[in-house]
Amino acid sequence: MTVRNLKGLKRLVTAAKVSLALGGVGLLGTCAPVPGMLEQIISLGEIRVVTRNGPLAFYQGAGDAPAGPEYELARHLASELGVRLIIEPVRSYAEIYSAIISGRAHVAAAGLKIPSMGVRGIVFGPAYQHVHEHLIYRRGSTRPASLADIRDADLEIVARSSHAATLYAARQSIPDLVWRENSSTDTQALLDEVAGGSIDYTIADSTEFALAHGAHPELRIAFDFLGSQSLAWAVSAREPGFLRAVGDYFARLSGSGALAGILDRYYGPSQNLDYVGPRGFMRDMQSRLPRYREWFEEAATESREDWRLLAAIGYQESKWNPAASSPTGAKGLMQLTRVSAIETKIGDPGNPRQSILGGARYFRQVYEKVPNHIPEPDRTWFALASYNIGYGHVEDARVLAQKAGKDPDSWRDVREFLPLLAEEFWYTQTENGYARGWEPVRYVDNVRGYRDILEFIWGDAVALN
């Protein structure tokens, strides 16, 4: 944020407080004005935001830390105003609009598309992102240039979606256009099917494709449909002053570059989870690891872990780079979040020794959460997945596996259910909701690979835990 914008915000908050104070005096009379929404928020010391659980809005990330593009936008506003952020996730758009109309929430930040027909009692702020519709296919299969080229191939979309409306409009010029509408799935699940070859094509918003591409790099865009839809926040139609304040906020956010940064964090290239091959790993092992091996061994003694496993975690997290940082705020060689650094009594995550000790302590914490009746090495694989995505999401996948008749204590079985946490049909059945469930699967595979190389170089590992 620029100095000019910061001063402007301070003037806005000061004016709101003065207005609130004057309004308080006025309340002593019989014709007292009702404080505006901004004044109410400052008086309460909190801003209440209604949203949805999912990749486009709000979810629990690594270490159970709140995440999501709408959460980041709302947190930034709360920070500017100096108030607490209260997040209320709901399941339907009807519940979102009801919360705003009733006054239970001040703002709806839920990846809302501005509808072509208005919603009674609701007004939308400025568009902060424009979404395009893509036709998606799998690399190596036939790429159509238009819908007319699809012919008798499988095109499947979510029933009663905006994508369905697009196809019905297209049928006016392509009468023989055929597709299948699925009422028991979501776009992420259909993208999984395209990636797996179960269906030929689907339609996805640009935001949905960006999220899925991290899990399925083989997905490709065949072409874009004409036009776009705009995403915006929604507020009560009774609060035109607050609507202007929301517009000013997004103008500041856009002008400072913070808006682009938040959107890129979630829709840009995903965190690198590619496996570094043996040659690259051996090179880094010779040039970097000697500086930190003593501290990995110290941390292993304290946490009762194998130092090679801890070193493998450190390599996966940062490639043994103590200056590493992630867009989500994790820092240091072991990529500790602010919360995990506090929990493990680490004052400076950028200090490599402290980071290694903190990472080992945090790993031990999540390891102890995994039921002790689970045999090794599966208990360690569950702990690794929890280090990456949070224990709550791992437990959700274990529950899904058990319901499907699989073994919830087997990593081989549970790893098949973790990616389902990215699909609305599945994550709405879980306690902790949406998660980028494909990431812990790759994470565990990578760490196991690095540890195997370290064991090969330095002999057999000690018995796990």
C-alpha positions in Angstrom: 0.0 0.0 0.0 1.3 3.5 -0.9 1.7 6.2 1.8 -1.0 8.2 0.1 -3.4 5.3 0.3 -2.5 4.6 3.9 -3.1 8.2 4.9 -6.4 8.1 3.1 -7.5 5.0 5.0 -6.5 6.6 8.3 -8.6 9.7 7.5 -11.5 7.3 6.6 -11.2 5.4 9.8 -10.8 8.6 11.9 -13.8 10.2 10.1 -15.8 7.0 10.8 -14.9 7.2 14.5 -15.8 10.8 14.8 -19.1 10.2 13.0 -19.8 7.3 15.3 -19.1 9.5 18.4 -21.4 12.2 17.0 -24.0 9.6 16.2 -23.8 8.4 19.8 -24.6 11.9 21.1 -27.4 12.1 18.6 -28.9 8.8 19.9 -29.7 10.7 23.1 -32.3 12.6 21.1 -35.5 11.3 19.5 -34.4 11.6 15.9 -31.0 9.9 16.2 -29.3 8.9 12.9 -28.4 5.2 12.6 -24.6 4.7 12.2 -23.5 3.6 8.8 -22.1 0.1 8.2 -18.5 1.2 8.3 -19.1 3.0 11.6 -20.8 -0.1 13.0 -17.9 -2.3 12.0 -15.4 -0.1 13.7 -17.6 0.2 16.8 -17.9 -3.6 17.0 -14.2 -4.1 16.4 -15.0 -6.8 13.9 -16.1 -7.4 10.3 -18.3 -10.3 9.7 -17.9 -12.0 6.3 -20.1 -14.8 4.9 -18.4 -17.1 2.4 -18.3 -20.7 1.1 -15.9 -23.5 1.8 -14.0 -24.3 -1.3 -11.0 -23.5 -3.4 -12.4 -20.2 -4.8 -13.2 -18.7 -1.4 -12.1 -20.1 2.0 -10.6 -23.3 3.3 -8.2 -24.7 5.9 -4.7 -25.0 4.5 -1.5 -26.4 5.9 -1.4 -26.6 9.6 -5.1 -25.8 9.7 -4.3 -22.2 8.8 -7.1 -20.4 7.0 -6.5 -19.9 3.3 -8.3 -19.1 0.1 -8.5 -16.0 -2.2 -11.6 -14.5 -0.6 -10.2 -15.1 2.8 -7.0 -13.2 1.9 -9.0 -10.3 0.4 -11.2 -10.1 3.6 -8.2 -10.4 5.9 -6.5 -7.5 4.1 -9.5 -5.3 4.6 -9.9 -6.2 8.3 -6.2 -5.4 8.8 -6.6 -2.0 7.1 -9.6 -1.2 9.4 -7.9 -2.6 12.5 -10.7 -5.0 13.3 -11.1 -8.7 13.8 -12.2 -10.9 10.9 -15.1 -13.2 11.6 -15.6 -15.8 8.8 -18.9 -17.7 8.5 -18.8 -20.4 5.8 -22.3 -21.5 4.5 -23.3 -24.1 1.9 -25.6 -22.3 -0.5 -25.9 -18.9 -2.3 -29.3 -18.5 -0.8 -27.8 -18.7 2.7 -25.2 -16.1 1.6 -27.7 -13.6 0.4 -29.9 -14.2 3.5 -27.0 -13.4 5.8 -26.5 -10.1 4.1 -30.1 -9.1 3.9 -30.7 -10.0 7.6 -27.6 -8.1 8.7 -25.9 -11.1 10.1 -23.0 -10.5 7.9 -21.5 -7.2 6.6 -20.0 -8.6 3.4 -20.4 -11.6 1.2 -17.0 -12.7 -0.2 -17.6 -16.1 -1.8 -16.4 -16.0 -5.4 -19.7 -14.6 -6.5 -20.4 -14.0 -10.1 -22.4 -10.8 -10.8 -25.8 -12.2 -12.0 -27.4 -10.9 -15.2 -30.6 -10.3 -13.2 -30.3 -8.6 -9.8 -30.9 -10.1 -6.4 -33.4 -8.3 -4.3 -31.8 -6.5 -1.4 -28.3 -7.1 -2.6 -25.8 -4.9 -4.5 -22.5 -5.9 -5.9 -19.2 -4.0 -5.6 -16.7 -3.5 -8.4 -15.5 -6.5 -10.3 -12.1 -7.6 -9.0 -11.7 -10.6 -11.4 -13.0 -11.6 -14.8 -13.7 -15.3 -15.4 -13.7 -16.9 -18.9 -15.1 -20.3 -19.8 -12.7 -22.8 -21.4 -13.4 -26.1 -23.3 -10.9 -28.5 -21.7 -9.3 -31.6 -23.2 -6.4 -33.9 -22.4 -3.0 -33.5 -24.0 -2.5 -36.1 -26.7 -6.2 -36.3 -27.7 -8.0 -34.5 -30.5 -8.1 -30.7 -30.0 -11.4 -29.3 -31.3 -11.3 -25.8 -32.8 -15.0 -25.2 -32.0 -18.0 -27.0 -30.5 -18.9 -28.1 -34.1 -15.8 -30.3 -34.1 -16.8 -32.3 -31.0 -19.3 -34.5 -33.0 -20.0 -37.7 -31.0 -17.3 -37.3 -28.4 -18.1 -37.3 -24.7 -18.8 -33.7 -23.5 -19.9 -33.7 -19.8 -20.7 -30.7 -17.7 -22.3 -29.9 -14.3 -26.1 -29.8 -14.5 -27.9 -26.4 -14.1 -24.6 -24.6 -14.3 -23.6 -21.5 -16.3 -21.8 -23.9 -18.5 -25.1 -25.5 -19.4 -26.5 -22.2 -20.3 -23.6 -21.6 -22.6 -24.2 -24.9 -24.4 -28.0 -24.3 -24.8 -27.2 -21.0 -26.4 -24.7 -22.7 -28.8 -27.2 -25.3 -29.8 -29.2 -22.5 -31.7 -26.4 -22.5 -34.3 -25.3 -26.2 -33.8 -28.6 -28.1 -33.7 -26.9 -31.6 -33.4 -24.7 -30.5 -30.4 -25.0 -33.2 -27.7 -23.7 -33.2 -24.2 -24.3 -34.9 -20.9 -25.3 -33.0 -17.7 -24.3 -34.5 -14.4 -26.2 -33.4 -11.3 -24.1 -35.4 -8.8 -20.7 -33.9 -9.5 -18.7 -30.7 -9.8 -16.3 -29.2 -12.3 -13.2 -30.3 -10.4 -14.4 -33.9 -10.5 -15.1 -33.7 -14.3 -11.6 -32.2 -14.9 -10.2 -35.2 -13.0 -12.2 -37.5 -15.4 -10.9 -35.6 -18.5 -7.3 -36.0 -17.1 -7.9 -39.7 -16.6 -9.4 -40.3 -20.0 -12.9 -41.2 -18.7 -14.5 -38.4 -20.7 -13.2 -36.4 -23.7 -14.2 -32.8 -22.8 -15.7 -30.6 -20.2 -16.2 -26.8 -19.6 -14.5 -25.0 -16.8 -14.1 -21.5 -15.6 -10.6 -20.1 -15.9 -10.3 -20.1 -12.1 -11.4 -23.7 -11.9 -8.9 -24.7 -14.6 -6.1 -22.9 -12.9 -6.7 -24.8 -9.7 -7.0 -28.2 -11.5 -3.9 -27.7 -13.7 -1.6 -28.0 -10.7 -2.9 -31.5 -10.1 -3.3 -32.4 -13.7 -0.7 -30.7 -15.9 -1.9 -32.8 -18.8 -5.1 -30.8 -19.1 -5.2 -28.3 -22.0 -7.5 -25.5 -23.1 -9.0 -26.2 -26.5 -10.6 -22.8 -26.9 -12.3 -20.0 -25.0 -16.0 -19.2 -25.2 -16.9 -15.6 -26.0 -17.5 -13.2 -23.2 -16.6 -13.3 -19.5 -18.3 -13.1 -16.1 -17.2 -10.8 -13.3 -16.5 -11.7 -9.6 -17.4 -9.2 -6.9 -18.3 -8.9 -3.3 -22.0 -8.3 -2.3 -23.4 -6.0 0.4 -26.8 -4.9 1.6 -28.6 -2.5 -0.8 -29.5 -0.5 2.2 -25.8 0.6 2.7 -24.7 2.7 -0.4 -22.0 4.3 1.7 -20.5 1.0 2.6 -20.7 -0.1 -1.0 -18.6 3.0 -1.9 -16.1 2.0 0.8 -15.8 -1.4 -0.7 -15.2 0.1 -4.1 -12.5 2.4 -2.6 -10.9 -0.6 -0.9 -10.6 -2.6 -4.2 -9.3 0.5 -6.0 -6.5 0.8 -3.4 -5.8 -2.9 -3.5 -5.6 -2.9 -7.3 -3.4 0.2 -7.4 -0.9 -1.1 -4.9 -0.5 -4.4 -6.8 -1.8 -6.4 -3.7 -4.9 -7.6 -5.6 -2.8 -9.1 -8.4 -0.5 -10.7 -5.9 -3.4 -12.4 -4.0 -4.9 -13.7 -7.2 -1.6 -15.0 -8.5 -0.9 -16.8 -5.2 -4.0 -19.0 -5.8 -4.5 -19.0 -9.6 -0.9 -18.7 -10.8 1.5 -21.6 -11.2 1.1 -24.0 -8.3 3.8 -24.7 -5.7 6.6 -26.8 -7.2 6.0 -30.4 -6.1 8.0 -31.9 -8.9 10.4 -34.5 -7.8 14.1 -33.6 -8.2 15.9 -36.5 -9.8 18.8 -38.4 -8.2 21.4 -36.4 -10.1 20.1 -33.0 -9.0 19.5 -34.2 -5.4 23.1 -35.6 -5.2 24.5 -32.3 -6.4 22.6 -30.4 -3.7 23.4 -33.0 -1.1 27.1 -32.5 -1.7 27.0 -28.7 -1.9 24.3 -27.8 0.7 23.6 -30.6 3.1 27.0 -30.5 4.9 26.2 -27.1 6.3 23.1 -28.4 8.0 23.7 -32.1 8.7 24.8 -31.4 12.3 21.6 -29.6 13.1 19.4 -32.3 11.4 21.2 -34.8 13.7 20.6 -32.6 16.7 16.9 -32.3 15.8 16.6 -36.0 15.3 18.0 -36.7 18.8 15.5 -34.3 20.3 12.5 -35.5 18.3 13.4 -39.2 18.2 13.3 -39.2 14.4 15.8 -40.4 11.8 17.9 -37.4 10.7 17.6 -38.5 7.1 13.9 -38.3 7.2 14.1 -34.7 8.6 16.7 -33.8 6.0 14.4 -35.2 3.2 11.5 -33.0 4.6 13.8 -30.0 4.6 14.8 -30.6 1.0 11.2 -31.0 -0.2 10.2 -27.8 1.7 13.0 -25.5 0.6 15.8 -27.4 -1.3 17.8 -26.7 1.9 17.5 -22.9 1.4 17.1 -21.1 4.7 16.0 -17.9 2.9 13.0 -19.6 1.2 9.5 -18.2 1.7 6.2 -19.2 0.3 3.3 -17.0 -1.0 1.2 -18.3 2.0 3.7 -16.9 4.6 5.7 -20.0 5.4 9.4 -19.3 5.9 12.8 -20.8 6.3 14.4 -24.1 5.6 11.5 -26.2 7.0 8.8 -23.7 5.8 7.3 -23.0 9.2 4.1 -20.9 9.3 3.8 -18.2 11.8 1.5 -20.3 14.0 3.8 -23.4 13.8 6.8 -21.3 14.6 5.1 -20.1 17.8 3.9 -23.6 18.7 7.4 -25.0 18.4 9.0 -22.0 20.3 11.0 -20.8 17.3 11.8 -17.1 17.4 13.4 -16.8 13.9 12.3 -19.2 11.2 15.0 -17.7 8.9 17.7 -19.1 11.2 18.5 -22.5 9.8 19.2 -24.2 13.1 16.0 -22.9 14.6 14.0 -23.8 11.6 15.3 -27.4 11.6 14.6 -27.8 15.3 11.1 -26.3 14.8 10.4 -28.4 11.8 11.4 -31.6 13.7 9.2 -30.6 16.7 6.3 -29.8 14.4 6.7 -33.2 12.6 6.7 -34.9 16.0 3.5 -33.1 17.0 1.6 -34.3 13.9 3.2 -37.7 14.3 1.7 -38.0 17.8 -1.7 -37.1 16.4 -1.7 -40.2 14.2 -3.2 -43.1 16.0 -0.4 -45.2 17.6 -2.1 -48.5 16.5 -1.2 -47.7 12.9 2.0 -49.7 12.1 5.1 -48.4 10.6 5.9 -47.2 8.0 2.3 -46.1 7.4 2.2 -44.0 10.5 5.1 -42.0 9.3 3.6 -41.5 5.8 0.4 -40.2 7.5 2.5 -37.8 9.6 4.3 -36.6 6.4 0.9 -35.9 4.7 -0.2 -34.1 7.9 2.9 -31.9 7.9 2.0 -30.9 4.4 -1.8 -30.4 4.5 -2.8 -30.6 8.2 -3.9 -33.6 10.2 -7.6 -32.8 10.0 -7.7 -33.3 6.2 -5.7 -36.6 6.5 -8.3 -37.8 9.1 -11.1 -36.8 6.6 -9.5 -39.0 3.9 -9.2 -41.9 6.4 -12.9 -41.5 7.2 -13.8 -41.5 3.5 -11.6 -44.6 2.9 -13.3 -46.4 5.8 -16.8 -45.6 4.5 -15.8 -47.1 1.1 -14.7 -50.3 2.8 -11.0 -49.6 2.6 -8.4 -49.8 5.4 -8.2 -46.4 7.1 -4.9 -47.4 8.6 -3.2 -48.2 5.2 -1.4 -45.4 3.5 -1.8 -47.2 0.2 -5.6 -47.1 0.6 -6.0 -43.6 2.1 -3.7 -41.9 -0.5 -6.4 -42.8 -3.1 -9.0 -40.7 -1.2 -6.9 -37.6 -0.4 -7.3 -36.1 -4.0 -11.1 -36.4 -3.5 -10.9 -33.6 -0.9 -10.6 -31.2 -3.9 -14.0 -32.3 -5.2 -17.2 -30.6 -3.8 -19.2 -33.8 -3.8 -16.6 -35.3 -1.3 -15.3 -32.4 0.7 -18.9 -31.3 1.7 -19.1 -34.7 3.4 -16.1 -34.0 5.6 -15.5 -32.2 8.8 -12.6 -30.0 7.5 -13.9 -29.3 4.0 -11.9 -28.5 0.9 -8.2 -29.3 0.6 -5.7 -29.6 -2.3 -5.6 -33.3 -1.6 -3.3 -34.2 -4.5 -0.4 -32.3 -2.9 0.2 -34.5 0.2 0.3 -37.6 -2.1 3.1 -36.1 -4.2 4.7 -34.7 -1.0 5.0 -38.1 0.6 6.3 -39.7 -2.6 9.0 -37.1 -2.9 10.1 -37.2 0.7 10.3 -41.0 0.5 12.4 -40.8 -2.6 14.9 -38.3 -1.0 15.1 -40.3 2.1 15.8 -43.5 0.1 18.8 -41.7 -1.5 20.1 -40.5 1.9 19.8 -44.0 3.3 21.7 -45.4 0.3 24.5 -43.0 0.8 24.7 -43.3 4.6 23.6 -46.8 5.2 20.3 -48.2 6.5 18.1 -46.0 8.6 17.4 -46.6 12.2 14.0 -48.2 12.9 11.3 -45.6 12.4 10.0 -44.2 15.7 
